[in-house]
Amino acid sequence: MWKIDTSYRPEFQSTFERLYDKLAVLNQSRPLPAIALRKIKESLTIEWTYNSNSIEGNTLTLRETQMVLQEGITVKGKSLREHFEAKNHEKAIDYLYSIVNEKYTLRSIDILSLHELVLRMIEDEFAGRIRNGGVRITGANFVPPNANKVSDLLDELINFVNTNPLELNDIELATVFHHKLVWIHPFFDGNGRTVRLAMNLLLMRKGFPPAIILKNDRKKYYEALNQANSGNYQKLMLLMSQALERTLNIYISSLPDNDYDFQEISNIVSEPNELPYSQEYISLLARQGKIDAHKEGRNWYTTKKAIEEYIANRKRIR
């Protein structure tokens, strides 16, 4: 059985509760307006594709990714591979949406199918096939397991996810699966994109929107994975929770009667009714996951209500 250090749990209890509360708000509002749902899905597909590919070195910008996916335009100066990576990732997302539902059970065939779509027309000989040789990862603090063990390790991980013997919540389970699949490194190429797609099967089957790791968090993401290799899930759990909170906020903000007013932190602290905290301190709270906040580009967004709730909770603790 996979052994997991869950010492992070007390620190994340309020974050998990907040994310599940938001999921409940979404569930109560379903079905969401069809046009709003379509627009959000289209937008997130572009963002998801851009960020996941960029983490792996693709140089298409967000706007160029949109042009390739929605307008079928070939971007001058960009390689054919980069264009294929964008179109392939979009098709992999479509496949993911086509198989995921509330009764979905993780299967190895789905992970292999996602990988086949990711590498189609790029490295066809390896697409959808488990590696049969050793690999090394530049910058990582571990060496992936021997190729002879990969198939059994993948089956063990899928069994762990489907039986959930440690009774992890959906966010924990997706995070642990994410890390362990990266550690197994089942393919010669395309592991990162495939992992970030497959991980969302576990979240989306429970009604969550996809969690999208941002390109700007690339360094933080790799550091978090390295720490998880040593048994410390603190940073990876935080990064995953923040990625999920961002997309939850995007969906909730689209609801007709929502009262969420997300603004850049600099705008909130400059309002006339001054808060007792500085912009720097509120940004720190956001980065630490201690308030309801999400990242857009390099800027953090939150609400005045979120800060006031944090202040009220601090007073109650005292």
Secondary structure as the mmCIF struct_conf table of DSSP 4:
data_model
#
loop_
_struct_conf.conf_type_id
_struct_conf.id
_struct_conf.beg_label_comp_id
_struct_conf.beg_label_asym_id
_struct_conf.beg_label_seq_id
_struct_conf.end_label_comp_id
_struct_conf.end_label_asym_id
_struct_conf.end_label_seq_id
TURN_TY1_P TURN_TY1_P1 SER A 7 TYR A 8
HELX_RH_AL_P HELX_RH_AL_P1 ARG A 9 SER A 29
HELX_LH_PP_P HELX_LH_PP_P1 ARG A 30 ARG A 30
BEND BEND1 PRO A 31 PRO A 31
HELX_LH_PP_P HELX_LH_PP_P2 LEU A 32 PRO A 33
HELX_RH_AL_P HELX_RH_AL_P2 ALA A 34 ILE A 55
TURN_TY1_P TURN_TY1_P2 GLU A 56 GLY A 57
HELX_RH_AL_P HELX_RH_AL_P3 LEU A 62 GLN A 66
HELX_RH_PI_P HELX_RH_PI_P1 MET A 67 GLU A 71
HELX_LH_PP_P HELX_LH_PP_P3 ILE A 73 VAL A 75
TURN_TY1_P TURN_TY1_P3 LYS A 76 GLY A 77
BEND BEND2 LYS A 78 LYS A 78
HELX_RH_AL_P HELX_RH_AL_P4 LEU A 80 ILE A 99
TURN_TY1_P TURN_TY1_P4 GLU A 102 LYS A 103
HELX_RH_AL_P HELX_RH_AL_P5 SER A 108 LEU A 119
TURN_TY1_P TURN_TY1_P5 ARG A 120 ILE A 122
BEND BEND3 GLU A 123 GLU A 123
TURN_TY1_P TURN_TY1_P6 ASP A 124 GLY A 128
BEND BEND4 GLY A 133 GLY A 133
TURN_TY1_P TURN_TY1_P7 THR A 138 GLY A 139
BEND BEND5 ASN A 141 PHE A 142
HELX_LH_PP_P HELX_LH_PP_P4 PRO A 144 ASN A 146
HELX_RH_AL_P HELX_RH_AL_P6 ALA A 147 THR A 163
TURN_TY1_P TURN_TY1_P8 PRO A 165 LEU A 166
HELX_RH_AL_P HELX_RH_AL_P7 ASP A 170 ILE A 184
BEND BEND6 PHE A 187 ASP A 189
HELX_RH_AL_P HELX_RH_AL_P8 ASN A 191 MET A 204
TURN_TY1_P TURN_TY1_P9 ARG A 205 GLY A 207
HELX_LH_PP_P HELX_LH_PP_P5 PHE A 208 ALA A 211
HELX_RH_3T_P HELX_RH_3T_P1 LYS A 215 ASP A 217
HELX_RH_AL_P HELX_RH_AL_P9 ARG A 218 ASN A 229
TURN_TY1_P TURN_TY1_P10 SER A 230 GLY A 231
HELX_RH_AL_P HELX_RH_AL_P10 GLN A 234 SER A 253
TURN_TY1_P TURN_TY1_P11 SER A 254 SER A 254
BEND BEND7 LEU A 255 LEU A 255
TURN_TY1_P TURN_TY1_P12 PRO A 256 ASP A 257
STRN STRN1 GLN A 263 GLU A 264
HELX_RH_AL_P HELX_RH_AL_P11 ILE A 265 VAL A 269
TURN_TY1_P TURN_TY1_P13 SER A 270 SER A 270
BEND BEND8 GLU A 271 ASN A 273
BEND BEND9 PRO A 276 TYR A 277
HELX_RH_AL_P HELX_RH_AL_P12 GLN A 279 ARG A 287
TURN_TY1_P TURN_TY1_P14 GLN A 288 GLY A 289
BEND BEND10 ILE A 291 ASP A 292
STRN STRN2 ALA A 293 GLU A 296
TURN_TY1_P TURN_TY1_P15 GLY A 297 ARG A 298
STRN STRN3 ASN A 299 THR A 302
HELX_RH_AL_P HELX_RH_AL_P13 LYS A 304 ILE A 317
#
